[in-house]
Amino acid sequence: MLRLTRAPNVIVAQHWLNILATAGVPCELHNRYLSGALGEIPAEQCAPELWLVDERDEKLARRLLADASNGPPPGAQPWHCQHCGETLEAQFTVCWQCGNARDDRDV
């Protein structure tokens, strides 16, 4: 296993975990509940951490997290779900109406 990154809080860590899981990159969230020990344990040891199960996924995982942090490029157009026809903003990769993942053909 390889520690990929520390997150600023559990909410961000869980979001990153979801992004990686959706892409098929197995990872684990460590230190999920240590924020309650902050003060008794040094802050840097309480931060939530993402650990990759397979070190070979590191390059892909880092790219996915960088893409998620940057968001869509300026001027990115909304897309239409091929399954239900819902219109979604560019930053969404899954349709909130039907749960279908965005496809390269969606425009």
N, C-alpha and C positions, 0 to 999 in steps of 0.2 A: 504494500500500500504506500501511497505517496500523498503527503499533505499538499493540497492544491493551493489553498488560500485561507485566510482568516476573513470573516465577515464583520461588519461594524455592529450588527445585531442579529437576533434570531430570525426576524422577519426577512431581512435581505438574504440570510443564509438559506432559508427555506425556499425563497424565490429562485436562487441560483441552483439549489438542489433540483427543483422542478424543471428548470431549463435543461439541465444535464440529463435528467431521467427521460424527458421527452425526446431527447436526441439519442437515447440508448446508451448513455455513458454512465455505467454504474459507479455510484459514490456513496459515501456515508457522511452524515452530519454528526460531528463530535462536539462536546461541550454545550449541548443544547440547553441544559438546565443550570449551568454554573453561574449565571448572572446573579443568582441569589447569594452566592458566596463572595461576591465582589467586596473587597475591603478586608476580608479574611484571607483571600487568595489574591495575588497580584493580578491586575487588570488584564495584562497580556496573556495570562494563563486561563482566563475566563472567557475569552472571545470564542464565538462559534467558529468551527473549522470544517472545511470540506476536504475529505480524503478520497482520492481515487482508488478504486478497487484494483484497476489495471493501469500501471504506469504508462503503458503504450497509448493511453487515451489523453495524455497530458496536453499535447499540441491542440487537439480538437477541443478539449475542455476550456483551455485558455482562450481560444478564438471565440467560442460560444459566449463565454462570460464577457469578453471585450465587446462583442456585438451587442449583447444585452445592455451593457453599461452605456454604450454610445447611442442606442436607439436607432430608429430609421433615419436615413439620410434626409437632409432638408428638402422639402418639396415632394416627399414620397407620397404616392397616390393611394387612396383607399382601394380595397380589393373586395371582390364579390365571391362569396362561398359557392363553390361548384355544386355542393350538395343541397343547400336550402335557399340560396340566392341572397342571403343577408349581406348588407354592405358593412364593411369593417374598416376601421382606421389602420394605417400602415403598420403601426407598432404591434398589432395583434397577430399572433401566428396560429391561433385556434379560434374557430367561430364560436361566439358566445351563445348563439341560437341552437346549434345542433352538435357542437363539440368536434366538428370535422377539422382536421389540420389543414393549414394553408398549403396549396399546391402551386407549383411554378406556373401552372396555366391560369390561376386566378388573377383577374385583372379588374 
